[in-house]
């Protein structure tokens, strides 16, 4: 019965692999993984923080757009001037003092200023502001991508550890069953005390390994819980497999797709577009602009003061207006515009080199991940035969052990070989999943 159970365990492990390959072809990701990723993205305070930058960017664009509209302001003020200029006129024996400006000057007006034409400078500033907001959006998507793949790595680590625990529990059961057989033989005089002590040591070692795996699993759940903002225990089924659920791409295909979906490359493209606008803005630093201005207001001082006499308010206060058109032409700024243009140009050129370096590193990392995937796949194919052989060897060993043909040491070797081949198979499945995950991350694939 033990042999049959071990055989079923091995078949289930292989079935996990075959089902995983079918899922990979059908582009179906485990829904529990998607839910965990969405929960992490929804909870992450860092993402919420960066999303505020998008809102701020929208308002910055509105501020830039407001410069295209008339700027209207009102002013109310009073100014006292001492002394003011006076003129004295002598008419015979009489002297008349004439004061053209009052000491107390009252003014209330409303004025407007409107840039009629600036050769497109402000429109470029608006474009730059919108591109900066788009860069913030790309940054948020990049953060979501980081959180998603962190969750996925933990997810597959938990899947591996859960399966490894099941294998270790089966090993513990086999050791316990052998301990019962040796105990019975010891009573009959067919075994030595050494055999019983040896099997007890093996059982304790197996218990320790199981405890280590359970501790590792708990640690992984703690990390996952911190990402999703709630207890993650029970969110991953013990029957979950190792598949991301996406069709594998070649390095060339992945590199081509990454040009539009990889967030690092998209960030560089956004920054290049911003740098392009900065070059244009710098070049237009010496461009002229035409502005119209007008004002309407009420002020005093229209009538002069004769011998200090203040005229009536109705006569002294008058409404007045001004309308003007102004062309402003920068003439010289110490080559400031030329230097700013050169800095902007060099910054954009630097971004091109940065993009080249990023693409080189991306190609290298894709090739490395593809190599890891292929190596793990080849090893997994070889491990399938090893599992069946280990199963068959243990079947023979159990039969011979019950008949007293082989010793406890030999049956222990067969059991250990089976456990090691099962764990090795799990490791190769896990390595394939992690390599596929890395390929998808570098490509920029959104699987959630």
C-alpha positions in Angstrom: 0.0 0.0 0.0 2.9 2.3 0.8 4.5 1.7 -2.6 1.2 2.4 -4.4 0.8 5.7 -2.5 4.4 6.7 -3.3 3.7 6.0 -7.0 0.6 8.1 -6.9 2.5 11.0 -5.4 5.1 10.9 -8.2 2.3 10.8 -10.8 0.7 13.8 -9.2 4.0 15.7 -9.4 4.4 14.9 -13.0 0.7 15.7 -13.6 1.4 19.2 -12.2 4.1 19.6 -14.8 2.0 18.5 -17.7 -1.0 20.5 -16.6 1.3 23.5 -16.2 2.6 23.1 -19.7 -1.0 23.0 -21.0 -1.8 26.2 -19.1 1.2 27.9 -20.5 0.0 27.2 -24.0 -3.5 28.4 -23.3 -2.4 31.7 -21.8 -4.3 31.2 -18.5 -2.8 32.5 -15.3 -3.9 31.2 -11.9 -6.7 33.4 -10.8 -5.5 33.3 -7.2 -2.2 34.9 -8.3 -4.0 37.6 -10.2 -6.1 38.4 -7.1 -3.0 38.6 -4.9 -1.4 41.0 -7.4 -4.4 43.2 -7.7 -4.7 43.2 -3.9 -1.0 44.3 -3.5 -1.4 47.0 -6.1 -4.6 48.3 -4.5 -3.0 48.3 -1.0 0.5 49.7 -1.8 0.9 53.1 -0.2 3.9 53.8 -2.5 1.7 53.5 -5.5 -0.9 55.8 -4.0 1.9 58.3 -3.3 3.1 58.3 -6.9 -0.5 58.6 -8.2 -0.7 61.9 -6.5 2.1 63.1 -8.8 -0.2 62.5 -11.7 -2.8 64.7 -10.2 -0.2 67.4 -9.4 1.0 67.1 -13.0 -2.5 67.7 -14.3 -2.7 70.9 -12.3 0.7 72.0 -13.4 -0.5 71.7 -17.0 -3.5 73.8 -16.2 -1.2 76.4 -14.7 0.8 76.5 -17.9 -2.4 76.7 -20.0 -3.6 79.7 -17.9 -0.7 81.7 -19.4 -2.5 81.6 -22.7 -5.4 83.5 -21.3 -5.7 87.2 -20.3 -4.2 88.0 -16.9 -6.6 90.4 -15.1 -5.9 92.1 -11.9 -7.4 94.9 -9.8 -5.6 97.4 -7.6 -6.7 99.8 -4.9 -4.2 102.0 -3.1 -3.4 105.3 -1.5 0.1 106.9 -1.5 1.1 110.0 0.4 4.0 112.0 -1.0 5.9 114.6 0.9 7.1 117.0 -0.3 5.5 117.6 -3.7 6.6 120.1 -6.3 5.0 123.5 -6.2 5.2 126.6 -8.3 4.7 130.1 -7.1 3.4 132.9 -9.3 3.4 136.6 -8.3 0.6 138.7 -9.5 1.4 142.2 -8.1 1.3 141.9 -4.3 -0.4 138.6 -4.5 1.5 135.2 -4.7 -0.3 132.2 -5.9 1.0 128.7 -5.1 0.2 126.0 -7.7 0.6 122.3 -6.7 0.2 119.9 -9.6 0.1 116.7 -7.6 -1.8 116.1 -4.4 -0.1 114.8 -1.3 -2.7 112.1 -0.9 -3.0 110.0 -4.1 -5.9 107.6 -4.4 -6.1 105.0 -7.1 -8.5 102.2 -8.0 -8.2 100.3 -11.3 -8.6 97.1 -13.1 -6.0 96.0 -15.7 -5.5 93.2 -18.1 -2.4 91.9 -19.9 -2.6 89.4 -22.7 0.2 87.8 -24.7 -1.0 87.9 -28.3 1.9 86.0 -29.8 5.0 84.3 -28.5 6.1 82.2 -31.4 4.7 79.0 -29.8 6.9 79.2 -26.7 4.0 78.7 -24.2 2.5 75.9 -26.3 5.8 74.0 -26.0 5.8 74.5 -22.2 2.3 73.0 -22.1 3.5 70.0 -24.1 6.4 69.6 -21.8 4.1 69.7 -18.8 1.8 67.0 -20.3 4.8 64.8 -21.1 6.0 65.2 -17.5 2.6 64.0 -16.3 2.8 61.1 -18.7 6.2 60.3 -17.2 4.5 60.1 -13.8 2.0 57.7 -15.2 4.7 55.5 -16.5 6.4 55.6 -13.1 3.1 54.4 -11.5 2.9 51.6 -14.0 6.5 50.7 -13.3 5.7 50.5 -9.6 2.7 48.2 -10.3 5.0 46.0 -12.4 7.5 45.8 -9.5 4.8 44.9 -7.0 3.2 42.3 -9.3 6.4 40.4 -9.9 7.4 40.6 -6.2 4.0 38.9 -5.4 4.6 36.4 -8.2 8.0 35.5 -6.9 6.6 34.9 -3.4 3.7 33.0 -4.9 5.9 30.5 -6.7 8.2 30.3 -3.7 5.2 29.3 -1.5 4.0 26.8 -4.1 7.5 25.2 -4.1 7.7 25.1 -0.3 4.2 23.7 0.0 5.0 20.9 -2.4 8.4 20.3 -0.7 6.6 20.0 2.6 4.3 17.3 1.2 7.3 15.4 -0.1 9.0 15.7 3.3 5.9 14.5 5.1 5.8 11.5 2.8 9.5 10.8 3.7 8.6 11.1 7.4 5.8 8.6 7.0 8.1 6.1 5.2 10.7 6.5 8.1 7.9 6.0 10.6 6.7 2.8 8.8 10.2 1.4 8.7 10.5 2.2 12.5 7.5 0.0 13.2 8.9 -2.9 11.1 12.2 -2.7 12.9 10.5 -2.5 16.3 8.6 -5.7 15.5 11.8 -7.4 14.3 13.6 -6.3 17.5 10.9 -8.0 19.6 11.4 -11.2 17.5 15.2 -11.0 17.7 15.7 -10.3 14.0 17.0 -6.7 14.4 19.6 -4.9 16.5 19.2 -2.0 18.9 21.5 -0.1 16.5 18.8 -0.4 13.8 16.2 1.1 16.1 18.5 3.9 17.2 19.4 4.6 13.6 15.8 4.8 12.5 15.0 7.2 15.4 17.8 9.5 14.3 16.5 9.4 10.8 13.1 10.3 12.0 14.3 13.2 14.0 16.4 14.5 11.1 13.3 14.3 8.8 11.3 16.1 11.4 13.9 18.9 11.6 13.9 19.3 7.8 10.1 19.5 7.8 10.2 22.1 10.6 12.7 24.2 8.5 10.4 24.0 5.5 7.4 25.0 7.6 9.4 28.0 9.0 10.4 29.0 5.5 6.8 28.8 4.4 5.7 31.0 7.3 8.3 33.6 6.5 7.1 33.7 2.9 3.5 34.2 4.0 4.7 37.1 6.3 6.3 38.9 3.3 3.2 38.3 1.1 0.9 39.5 3.9 2.9 42.8 4.1 2.5 43.3 0.4 -1.3 42.7 0.2 -2.0 44.4 3.5 -3.8 41.5 5.1 -3.3 37.9 6.2 -2.2 35.8 3.2 -2.6 32.4 4.8 -4.9 30.2 2.9 -4.8 32.3 -0.3 -2.7 29.8 -2.2 -4.1 26.4 -2.7 -1.8 23.4 -1.9 -2.6 22.2 -5.4 -1.4 25.4 -7.1 1.2 24.8 -9.8 4.3 26.7 -11.1 2.9 28.2 -14.2 2.6 31.9 -15.0 0.2 31.1 -17.9 1.9 33.1 -20.7 3.4 31.9 -23.9 7.2 31.9 -23.8 8.8 34.3 -26.3 12.2 34.0 -27.9 14.9 36.5 -26.9 14.4 38.5 -30.1 10.6 38.6 -29.8 10.9 39.6 -26.1 13.4 42.3 -26.9 11.1 43.7 -29.7 8.1 43.6 -27.4 10.0 45.2 -24.6 10.5 48.4 -26.7 6.9 49.2 -26.1 6.0 47.4 -22.9 9.1 47.5 -20.7 8.6 50.4 -18.3 12.3 51.3 -18.0 12.5 51.8 -21.8 9.2 53.6 -21.8 10.5 55.9 -19.1 13.6 56.7 -21.1 11.4 57.5 -24.2 9.2 59.8 -22.1 12.3 61.5 -20.8 13.7 61.9 -24.3 10.4 63.6 -25.4 10.7 66.0 -22.5 14.3 66.7 -23.3 13.3 67.5 -26.9 10.8 70.1 -25.7 13.5 71.5 -23.3 15.8 72.0 -26.3 13.1 73.9 -28.2 12.3 76.0 -25.1 15.9 76.9 -24.6 16.3 77.9 -28.3 13.3 80.2 -27.9 14.8 81.9 -24.9 15.6 85.0 -27.0 12.4 85.0 -29.0 10.3 88.2 -28.9 6.7 88.3 -27.9 3.8 90.7 -28.4 1.5 91.6 -25.6 -1.5 93.9 -25.3 -2.4 95.7 -22.1 -5.3 97.8 -20.9 -6.6 99.3 -17.7 -9.6 101.3 -16.4 -9.6 103.1 -13.1 -10.5 106.0 -10.9 -7.9 108.3 -9.4 -7.6 111.8 -8.1 -5.2 114.7 -8.9 -6.7 115.7 -12.2 -7.1 119.3 -10.9 -4.1 121.2 -9.4 -4.2 122.5 -5.9 -4.2 126.3 -5.8 -3.0 127.7 -2.5 -3.5 124.3 -0.9 -7.2 124.3 -1.6 -8.6 120.8 -2.3 -11.1 120.8 -5.2 -14.4 118.9 -4.9 -14.3 115.2 -5.1 -16.6 115.1 -8.1 -14.2 117.3 -10.0 -10.9 115.9 -8.6 -11.7 112.1 -9.1 -11.9 111.0 -12.7 -12.2 107.7 -14.6 -9.3 107.0 -16.9 -8.2 104.3 -19.3 -5.1 103.1 -21.0 -4.7 100.7 -24.0 -1.4 99.6 -25.3 0.5 97.1 -27.5 4.0 96.1 -26.6 6.7 94.1 -28.5 9.4 92.8 -26.3 12.7 91.8 -28.0 15.5 90.3 -25.8 18.7 91.8 -27.1 21.6 90.4 -25.0 21.7 88.1 -21.9 25.4 87.1 -21.8 25.0 84.1 -24.1 22.6 82.6 -21.5 20.2 81.2 -24.2 23.0 79.6 -26.1 24.4 77.9 -23.0 20.9 76.7 -21.9 20.3 75.3 -25.4 23.6 73.4 -25.3 22.9 71.9 -21.9 19.5 70.7 -23.1 21.0 69.2 -26.2 23.7 67.4 -24.3 21.1 66.1 -21.8 19.1 64.6 -24.6 22.2 63.1 -26.2 23.0 61.5 -22.8 19.6 60.0 -22.7 20.2 58.3 -26.0 23.4 56.6 -24.6 21.4 55.6 -21.5 18.8 54.0 -23.7 21.5 52.0 -25.6 23.0 50.8 -22.3 19.6 49.8 -21.0 18.9 47.9 -24.2 22.3 46.1 -24.0 21.6 45.1 -20.4 18.1 44.1 -21.3 19.3 41.8 -24.0 21.9 40.3 -21.7 19.4 39.7 -19.0 16.9 38.2 -21.4 19.5 35.8 -22.8 20.5 34.8 -19.2 16.9 34.2 -18.2 16.3 32.2 -21.4 19.4 30.1 -20.7 18.2 29.4 -17.1 14.8 28.4 -18.4 16.2 26.0 -21.0 18.7 24.5 -18.5 15.9 23.9 -16.0 13.6 22.5 -18.6 16.3 20.0 -19.8 17.1 19.0 -16.3 13.3 18.5 -15.6 13.0 16.3 -18.6 15.8 14.1 -17.2 14.4 14.1 -13.7 11.1 12.5 -14.9 13.0 9.3 -15.6 14.8 9.5 -12.3 11.6 9.7 -10.4 10.1 6.6 -12.0 13.4 4.7 -11.5 13.5 5.8 -7.8 9.9 4.7 -7.4 10.6 1.3 -8.9 13.8 0.9 -6.9 11.9 1.6 -3.7 9.2 -0.9 -4.7 11.8 -3.6 -5.0 13.7 -2.5 -1.9 10.5 -2.7 0.2 9.7 -6.2 -1.0 13.3 -7.4 -0.3 13.3 -5.6 3.1 10.1 -7.3 4.2 11.6 -10.6 3.2 14.7 -9.9 5.1 17.0 -9.9 2.0 18.4 -6.4 2.5 19.3 -4.4 5.6 17.8 -1.2 7.0 20.6 0.8 5.5 19.7 -0.3 2.0 16.0 0.5 2.4 17.0 3.9 3.8 19.1 4.6 0.8 16.2 3.8 -1.5 13.8 6.1 0.4 16.4 8.9 0.5 16.9 8.6 -3.3 13.2 8.8 -3.9 12.9 11.9 -1.7 15.9 13.6 -3.4 14.6 12.9 -6.9 11.2 14.3 -6.0 12.6 17.4 -4.4 15.0 17.8 -7.4 12.0 17.6 -9.8 10.2 20.3 -7.7 13.3 22.5 -7.8 13.5 22.3 -11.6 9.9 23.1 -11.9 10.4 26.1 -9.6 13.5 27.2 -11.5 11.6 27.1 -14.8 8.8 29.2 -13.3 11.2 31.8 -11.9 13.1 32.0 -15.2 9.8 32.4 -17.1 8.8 35.0 -14.6 12.0 37.0 -15.2 11.6 36.8 -19.0 8.1 38.2 -18.7 9.2 40.9 -16.2 12.0 42.0 -18.5 9.6 42.0 -21.5 7.1 44.1 -19.5 4.2 41.6 -19.8 1.2 42.4 -17.7 -0.2 39.1 -16.6 -2.7 40.4 -14.0 
